[in-house]
Amino acid sequence: MYEYGGYDLATLYEKPANQSIVIDDLVRAYLPILEGILRMQTAGYAHADIKPPNMLIDPTATQQTLKLYLIDFGLLTPLKDLKIQFFLHEHHYPYYPPEFRIFNSVRRGIYEHRSILQMCLDNFSFFHTGTFMQWINKRWPRYLLELDTAVLFLIKMPFHQLVLDFDDEYAKKVDLYGLGMSIVEIIFRLETTFPNHLHVSSSAFLDRLLTEVLFPMIHPNVFYRITVQDAIDRIKKIFPSTSMAKAQANALPRAHPIKPKKPVKSHAIKDGHTAIKDGSQVLPSPASPASPTRPVSISEQECAKLKVSQIREMLEKHQLPKYGTKQVMCERLVEVLQHKSKEHNSAKKILKEAVKKDKKNRKQGSKEPLPTPPPVNSTQRAIDRIYTKPLTDCNNSDEKGGYPITELRGIAKDLKLTHQGKRKEICNELLRLRKQ
């Protein structure tokens, strides 16, 4: 599709001036994809990575025959195995439902309500959580309350029941959530950043699409979220065949499609399922968060053969800090990947032990939760996790036991400090934060 001029849905908000697709037509074009998801579910599979960059617009289609294509089946997973894909549950991703984070927390023995709620909200950090919450609370005033209620409800449920519900309820609504969140993201981005490029037949009709179709697809409580078949029926009800012709006649003309990037040949080096081409990993558009990557172990020798740019891209893909020397980055990458790979390979055993432990705790009338994660705004604890050397040596060079300047700048950037230039300025600010 890219080769013949197709472009993904992220283009609608990345380069809005180059398109004039009407949201009504986009929702209608979802029907074949929803029907395809339903067929995948019948066969027992989930796509597990539906987002705007993974849906392409057919450049040959007209406004009356708008077509979307779902691509990138690299994370295709049997529905019955979704509950043991821990690397998916842990991934900060706006296209994954909150029950992933809740399930992962309870599995690890974390029951603290506020911490888990914050983890769910962190999924929207790519959208800038505060901005997105302001927008969705205006459109859907009860959203935060519904999310809060869903967290409370699920953490009080016995873990063995969560495991059973994962197959019966959660797994079947993962792709639906990703699909709904994709178009909600497009509307959110256009409405808040490029309001003149948000094309709809009327504001009243947009409200109807959101309240009757899109918001029910991303309801934070999985038991209130509609099914794929429900979504199909609702779209057909909103767009009956008798009114489609009239809606299409009034539609805006499509702009000339954006020229795609030329297809690139990939080479032999690979990280999981992602080829590395021309010395750098093939990554999604910068405007899209990186997709989760299946855990694949890597040795220090293999890592040492990679270029620094490749290592940093692999760290980014696994949501790890990218600062430090090549050796430091390799140590960080190897340690995390080996742990994830080991956990992935023994996922069934880990899940079984978690169920057994939860039953024992509930039978005794007590819980022994793991230490809950620190508050998101706790700079002190964030610094504790980042530092690997004493801060007293901060002003010393790497040769004298201090930090390399590149690593210091990386820490400063991660902590969003104002001083990111000279060593002394960075160290003084870090020491000041340490004392707070």
N, C-alpha and C positions, 0 to 999 in steps of 0.2 A: 504493500500500500504506500509506504513512504517513497518507494522508487517511482511510483506512477503519480505522485503529487498529493497523496493523502496527508492529513495533518491531524494531530491529536486534539482532544478537547481542551487541554491546558492552553492551547493557542487562543481560545476564546477570551481568556483573561490576561494572558501574557502579551498579546498583540491585538487588543480589541478593535483598533482602528481598521484592521484588515478583514474584518468579518461583520456580517449583519444577520446572523442566524437568530431566529425568533425562538425564545425559550419554549413556547407552545410546541413548535415543531420538534424541538430536541426531546421533550418528554414523550411525544408521540413515537419518535424514533427509538425510544427505549424498549418498545414492545417486543421486537424480535430478540433483543438481548435478554430480556426477562424470560421469554419462552425458551431461549437457549440455556439459561441458568436452570430452569425447571427441568429440562431434559438431562442436564448434567446431574442434578440432584437425584433424578430417577435412576440414573446409572450409578449413583453413589459417590459423586465427586463434587468438590468445591474448587473454584478458581483461586480463591484466597488472596487475590491481589488486584481487585478492581479499583481503579482510580482514573482521573482524567487522562493522564499520559498513556494509559493502556486501552483507550478507546479511540479509534480513528474514524474520521469523517471521510466518506467516499467523495473524492473530488469530481467525479463524473456525475454525481447525483444532482438533481435540481431541487429547488425549494419544495416542490411537491413530492419528490421522491428521496428525501433526505435519508441516508443510510449510515449506520454506525457499525463498526467492526470491533469486536473484543479481541485483544492480542495478549501476548506474553503469558503463556501457560506454564511458566517455570516453577510456580509454586502449587500447581495442581495437586490436590491432596484428597485421599479418600475421606469421606465425611466421618467415618468411624475412627480415623486417626487424628482428627483435628485436636482432640483433647490432649494428645501427647506431643503436640508440636509446640514445645515450650518457647522456642525462639520466636514464634509468632505472638504468643501471649505477652512476652516481655517487650516487644517492639513498640516504641512510641510512634503511633501511626493514627492519623485522624480517620482513616478508612476502616479501622477495626473497631468493633463495638466495645462498650465499657465492660461487658462481662468477661472479656479476655483478661483485662487487668485485675478484675475482682477474683476470678478463678485462680489466676497465677499467685495473687497475694495469699489467699486462703490456703492454697497448696503449700506455700512456704511457711504457713503458720502465722501469718500477719492478719490480725482481725481489727486493727484500729481503724475506726470508721473514717475519721478526717484524713488520715494518711492515704487511704485507698481512694477516697473521693478526689484528693489532689492528684493522684496518679491518673485517674480517669480524665481530669481536666488537662493534665499535661499532654494528652494525646492531641490537643488543639494548639500546642505551643507553636507549631509550624504556621498556624493562622494568626499568631499573636493572640493568646488566650483571652486577654481582656477585651480586645476589639471584637473578637468573634462572640464572646459571651454577651457583650452589649447588644450586638446585632440580633442574636438568636433570642435573647430575652425580650427584645422589642417585638419580634415576630411571634415568639412562643413564650409568653410570660411565665409559664409553669415549668419550663425546661429544667432549670437547675433543681427545682423541688422534685421533679420526676427522677432526675439522676441521683439525687441524695436518697430518695426513697428506695430506688433500685439497689444501691450499695448496701443500705441497712437490711433490706430483705434478703439479699443473697449471702451476706456474711453470717446471718443467723441460721441459715439453712445448713443441715448436716452435709459434710463434704461428699459423702458417698451419693447423696441426692444430687449435688451439683454435677458429679461425674455422669450420672444417669441422664440428667437434663441436658448435658452437653450434646449427647447424641440425638436426643429427641427434639430439642428446641434450638440450642445455640448454633450448632453446626449448620443447620438448614437456613439460617438467617444471616450468615456472615457475608455472603456475596450480595444479598439484598441491601444490607447496611452500606457496603462499599459503593454500590450503585447509587443509592439515595444520597449519600454524603458527597459523591462526586458532583452531582448537579446542584446540591445545596451550596457547595463551595463555589461553583461558578456564579450562582446568583449572589452570594455573599460578597465575592470579590468585585463583581461588576457594580453592585448596588452601593458598596462603600467606597470604591476607588474610581470606577468609571461609570457613573450613573447614566451618562448619555449614550452608553453602548449597551445598556440592558434593554433588549427589544422584547416586548410582550404585547399581546393583543390589547390588554387593559390591566390596570393595577388590581382590579377586582378579580380578574381571572387568575392572576399570579397568586393572589391570596388563596384562592380556591385550590390551585395546584399544590401549594405548600401545605395547607391544612388537611386536604383530603388524600393526598398521595405521598408527597415527599417527606413531610415530618413523620407520618406513621411508619415510613420505611426506616427511619433512623431513631425511633423511640428508644430512649435510654434503658427502659425496662423491656427486656427481651420477651416477656410474656404479654406485653401490650403491643409489641411490634407486629405489624401485619406480615402475612406470608407472601411468597412470590406470586402465588395464584391470586391472592387478594389484590396485589399491586396491578397485576394484569387486568383483573376485572374492573378496578377503579379507573384505570386509564381508558379502557374501552367505554366506560360509562361517561367519562368527561368528554371523550372524543368520539361520539357516535358517528357512524358512517355518513349519516345524512347531513351532518354539520361540517364534516371535514373539508368538503369541496369549497364551502364558503370561507372557511378559515384560511385555506391555502390561497384563495383568490386575493385575500386582503394582506397576504404576507409580504414582508419586505424583500426586495431582490437580494440575492446573495452576492457578496463581493468576490473579487477574484481570489482564488485560494492562494495561500502562501506557498512559495516554492520550498520543497523539503530539502533537508540535507542529503547529500549523496550517500548511498549505502557504503559502509566501510567493511573491508575484509578483516576478519579477526584472525589472530595468530594462535599459537598453541597454548600459551600460558593461560591458566584459568583460575578463577577464585570461585569455587562452587559451580554455579551455572552461568556465571557472567564472564564472557570472554574479555581478554585484555588486548586492545588493538593499538598498534603504533605506539607502544610504550605507556599507554594509559588505559585505565579501565573504562568500559562503556558504562556510563552513569546516566540516570534519568535527567530530564531537564532540570536546571538549577532551581526552577520554581516548584519542583516537586520533591517531597521528602523521599529519601532512598527507601526502596523496598526491602523487606527483611531478606536475609540470606540464609540458606540452609547451612547449619554448622558443618564446616569441613576443617579437619585438623591440619595444621601446617607446622613444619619443623623449623628450628632456628636457621638451619642450613638453607632451606628453601626460601625463607624470608630474606636472608642475607643476599640472595641472588637477585632479588627484585630491586627496582629503582625506588628512590625515596618517594616519588610521586605516586607510584603504584601502592606502596605501603600506606601512604596517607589516604588514598582513595578507599582502600580496604578498611582502614580504621573508621573512616566516615560511614561506610556502608554498615558497619557493626556498631555505630553510634558510640565510638570511643574517642578520647582526646587525641589530637593529631600533633601535639607539640613534642619536643625532645629530639635527641640525636637518632640516627638510623637504628643503632643498637637498642636504645631505650624503647623506641616505637615497636621494634621487632619483639622485644621481650613482652611488651604489653599485649600485642596482637596474638603471639603464640600462646601466652597464658590463658587469655580469654577464649580463644578458639578451641584449645584443647579441653578446657572445662566445658564449654558448650557442646562440643562433639561427644564427650563422655556422657554428659547429661542426656543428650539426644538419643544416644544408643541404648541407654538404660531407662528411658522415659516410662515404660510400662511398669517397671519395678518400682521406680520412684513414686509414681501415682498410687500404686497399690499400698506402699508404705505410708503415704500421706493419708489415705483413707483409713487405714488401720489406726494411725496415731490420733486422727480426729475422733474416731469412734471411742477410743480409750479415754481421751480428754473429756468428751461429753458424758461418758458413763460415770466418770469420777466427779463430774460437775465442775470441772475447772479446765482452763486452757493454759497452755504453756507457749505463748506466741514467741516467735523470734523477735529480736529487737526491731522496732518499727523504724522505717526510714526517717531521716531528719526532715524538719520542715523545709519546704522549698526555698524560703527566704533566709534560711540560716547560713549566712556567709561563713561563720566560724567553722561549722561542720563541713561545709563544702571545701574549705581550704584544707582541713584536716585530711580529707580524702585525696586531695590533689598532691600535697607535698610529699616528697620521698626523701628529702634531706633536711637537716636542721635549718631553720630560718636564720640562725645566727651567722651562717656562712653565706647568706644570700648575696652580699656585696662582693664576695670572692668570685674569681673566675672559675671555670670548670676545672682547670688544672690544680687549683688550690682547694678543691672540695666543694665549690659552690655550684650554682646552676649555669648551664650554657645560656647565653643571652636569648637564643631562639626559643628555649624552653620557658624562660621567664616571660617572654612576650606572648607565648601560647597560653600560659596560665592567666596573664593579665587580660587577654582577649576573652578567655572562657569566663572569667569573673566580671567582664565588662567594666574594667577599671579605666579611669580617665587617662592615666599615664601608661603608655605602651611603647615608649621610646627608649630612654636611657635606663641602664641597670639601677642606678641609685634611686631614681624616681619610682620605678616599679617596686623595688625592695622596701622603700619607705612606706608606700601605700599598703603593701602586703603586711608589713609589721603593724601598721595602724589598725588594719582590719583584724589582725590576730588578737589585738588587745581588747577589742570591743566585746 
